[in-house]
Each structure stands twice: as structure tokens, then as C-alpha cells.
């Protein structure tokens, strides 16, 4: 990917919005063995074997990794070589190293074998169309910004049609009933040399049943972005400008238009405001402190608290459907110089932290309506796309693939099942 294009994306999606993604790993949260390891013990001392999971639930096309362990009579882990097999490879295949790929809906047993000892994993595979809703996402290339909708029924992303004077759109946000969408309209990009491009963005809404006739401009200042629809459908939160400053505020505006109301008490470097499911709070990013933190504020502008409370980068917060947890991006477990940003989950007070991904430069996590899965943007094998994982991080599924010079990101999950799939051209 050209350097200038990478810089453009960074400028467009920094400050809590979405960044470029890199490789993603699977199976990053397996059960750890409890017995002490004895690497010098020979394999022929094996008396028992075990696997890191006894049951695995996958979606068709998903990939997971299972680890097998061999133990001696004292309960110590010993070195052993395992072979892997599946009772029904048409449902799920198994390869050396414990890599399991879901092929079709059904169930099967995967077996790890060393010598005369075996351990099995029950694998359950559900069809992809068993998931609810649909996922809208941004596709960026050297020359275009587009919003596409991925349907679980056919797996084919469809571009949103646009009015003649709206060439580029990004950062989709569904209304609660799924009939409307808020987006950023991108206009007036200016070259900034080696720093990429600076673009004007404003927040619009569109009615998906007749998008060419129902575009509504909510802002007209050229510096508004990151829309988020309130759960009652009445208001939209977004990041907007401060007159005479490069800083910003978070604003609330009626979804039908009107005078915006400032939410944040002080100017900041804000990004990605996201409503809690009950509409009483918002989580957002502020880049003023250290590498950037996530804050939570009441919808009336009171009760500001720092969710992050650490020196690492935290951003792209997303509320779980029950409002008890946040998924977010952080580099808090990366090594010096590797710049890895993973998807994490934690309770809203910061406790019970768990890492979902094990790769580089993941971004934009969003929960499924049932709270069992998370969609996010990542780059794997030098191809950007929207991926899906379960909240335990035990499997990974690629949903979309951008062109080699492009980027797929900013996923937004439609939480209701309504017939508003836009008519458009298939995703490139």
C-alpha cells in the first residue's frame, strides 16, 4: 500500500476513529495447562493427553486453533507430536497444528493422536446466515470512499446508491429500526504533500428505502464526523469543530435536524462517540492524554469518567448489547516497537479485561445483536477486510476483502431484521 495512501487513512480515521489494520491470528485465548512443563521428558513417557477445548462452536468458513497436551504419570507436560483428524471433514477439517476449518453446517469430532493416546473436540458448525442483521462498512481506495452492506444471507457486499452530488461517503451508523443510516459525506480533499490529504466531512442521514430522494444534511461546517445514532432513534452524536481551533467537541443533534447541543465540557481531540444501549451514556475517545483514552459521560453531559486509566492507547469503544461491557482497541499488551493494536473486552469499570485478537492494527470492533460475536477491521496476509470472531477469541472468519491498495473498516452491525437492503452494485 503506497505511503501517501496510508497517511491519508491515518489522517481520516485517527483520534479514535479507525486506523489501518495488519495481520490477525487465531486461537489466541486457549486454555492454559495447569501442570508444570518438563521439556526434557521423552515422549514415550506419555500416559494421557488433553486438548485446550472440549467443545468448539464455529460459523461456516471460520478457522480456529486447538492445542493438544501430553502428560506423564506425574502430571507433567511432556514433548509429543500429534496428528489431527476429523470424523467428518465435510463439516470441519483438521490440519496439523490443530487448525480447524468449518466447512458446512453440522457437527463432528476432531481427534488429536499421539502414539496410542487420543483426545477429542466436539465441533459444532452453524451456517453464516444464522446470524442476525447485516454489517455496513467503509471501503476506501486510492480514488474512492464507499459504504457497502454485507448480508449474511448471501455474503455479497452491496454498495449504497448515492445522490448525484454525493460522491464519497464513509463511517456508517444504523438507526435503531434499521430504516435509516447516518454517514460522513466526504468533500473537498486537499493534498497535504507527504502527510496525505485533508478532507472536508459532514454528517448526513439517508432513508434506505429511497436513498436518492431522502438525504438530509445535519452539519455544514466541513469538520464533522463519526456519527452514532441514539437507541431511541431521536438523536445523533458526532464529533464537530471548535471555532478557531483544531480541537473538537462532541455534539448531539436531533435526527431530523436542528441546532446541535454540545455534550463535552471542554475542548479535546475527540473521536468515535458511541451510545450505551439504554441511551443514558456515551463512550468516546480523547487523544489529549498520553496515547489516548476512552471516557464515559452521561447523555446530559455530567458524570465524566476515564474508562482507560492507563498509559496505553485505547480507542474505538463499542457497548455490548446488555450495556455491561465495552469492546475496544488497545496497544496495552504490545511490545516496544511492534505497534500492535488488539481487540479487548472489559466491564465498564475496566475490570475483567480479556483480549480477543492476537494480531496487528485491528480496529473498529462492534458487537453482534446477541452479544456472542464481534466484527472488526483487520489486515491479514496483506489484505484488508472485515473479520468476525467470537468474544472468546477462539475462531476467526473473514467477511470481506478489499483491493490490494484499499481498506475495509468502520463496521456497523444492524441490530434489527428489516427489509431495507439497498439496491446497488456488488462490492468490488
Protein Blocks (a to p, Z undefined) as FASTA:
>chain_A
ZZklmmmmmmmmgghiacddddddehklcccdfbdcdfkbcfklpcbdcdfbfbdcddeh
iacddddddddfkopacddddddddfblmloccdehhiacdfbgcdddddddehjbccdd
ddddddfklpgcjdddddddfkbccdddddfklopacdddddfklmbgchiaddfkopac
cddddehiacehjnopadddddddddfklmmlmcccfbfnhpaghiaddfklmaccdddd
dehiabdcdddddfkbpadddfblbdcddehiacdfklpaccdddfkgojbpcddddfko
paiacfklpabdcehiacdfklpaccdddfklccehklpacdddddfkopaiacfbdceh
iahiacdfkopaccddddeehiacdddddfkopaccdfbdcdfkbccehiacdfbdcdfb
ccddddZZ
